[in-house]
Amino acid sequence: MTSSARTRSLRAGIIGAGFMGATHARAIRASGGRVVAAVGSTASKADAAVAVTGAELGLATVDELFARDDIDVIHICTPNSTHESLAVRALEAGKNIVCEKPLATSADSANRVLDAASYKNLLGTVPFVYRFHPMVRELRARVARGELGTPSVVHGGYLQDWLASASSTNWRVDSVAGGASRAFADIGSHWFDLFEFVTGDRVARVSAQTSTIFGERAGGSSVTTEDAASVHFTTEAGVIGTMVVSQVAAGRKNRLHLELSGTQSSFSFDQEDAEHLWMGRDDGGVNLARDPGQLSPEAARLSFLPGGHPQGYQDAFNAFVSDSHALFARSGTTESDAAVPQLSAGVRAATLCDAVIASAHDDSAWVSTTTLA
């Protein structure tokens, strides 16, 4: 269990029984919680929801889940277009929430979730789980100590290939279910959250292009969401950067890559090699390995295996859920709570997504993000 200060184990309900529902269920159990109930996409899929999540019981409707008094937190793992409605209803029922990203399909919609949580004095988190890789925390600590020097440029991207064929499709391709943005909302949001998290700097304006490689996919329906995006940006501190996101990059399975360049050092983190953090200086570069005894306190806290025993995505997800449930149980009192991506992080991601789409639709015009979330 990552958060030793948790006062009690939480009882969870899960809405959605796909890949993410199963991922959340494993993380809930790893954090010491119980998966009390799960709801599938239709009333007839209650048994399937149990099979996927291992919940103690399957329910036919979300209304049954919201009405239960033995549920402390609801995990929402459904298509993007349903997030706002389900999140607000869960909050109105008195439940804290963990809502899959994007929190909503627009900044206005995401803000309505945040307002509902504030009104009910409840909390919610969004799974920007790459924050929970130990070497990401190590990078954050080193940047905070000034090891980067004066930042000069930042670059990187997030590349996948699971939609690299016109025969591949998914509900995310449909703008009705997934929202106006796909590649950026789904994975580009992770990259920008990671950048702002490790640096403490914020993107001030963006200039973006998007591309739809396959205008038609399996099933014959036309596609309006983007397969790829390129984003130029400047930050509030004056740093310039570029980022490329693609879900049609053949051979790239899940490459989230962030590189920061500075006058004293440069750092590079690659999620497909999460056990290392590359550090470069003018006399050469080295790969810093995840070794708990050599890491900063927050990185060491998240490094629960000895060096040489790899930790990965599910471990990061487990840590995210553990810290989220701990936050709910004690209402936020520790340093580690400040690093948990709460609903405001979901609003911020939606704001950046709105800006990227607005820029792409306006011939790559520069769009400000600082007057929003």
Buried (B, 14 or more C-beta within 10 A) or exposed (E): BBBEEBEEBBBBBBBBBBEBBBBBBBBBBBBBBBBBBBBBBEEEBBEBBBBBBBBEBBBBEBEBBBEBEEBBBBBBBBBBBBBBBBBBBBBEBEBBBBBBBBBBBBBEBBBBBBBBBEEBEBBBBBBBBBBBBBBBBBBBBBBEEEBBEEBBEBBBBBBBBEBBEBEBBBEBBBBEBBBBBBBBBBBBBBBBBBBBBBBEBBBBBBBBBBEBBBEEBEEEEEBEBBBBBBBBBBBBEEBEBBBBBBBBBEEBEEBBBBBBBBEEBBBBBBBEBBBBBBBBEEEEEEEBEBBBEEBBEBBBBBBBEEBEEEBEBEBBBBBBBBBBBBBBBBEBEBEBBEBBBBBBBBBBBBBBBBBBBEBBEEEBEBBEBEEBB
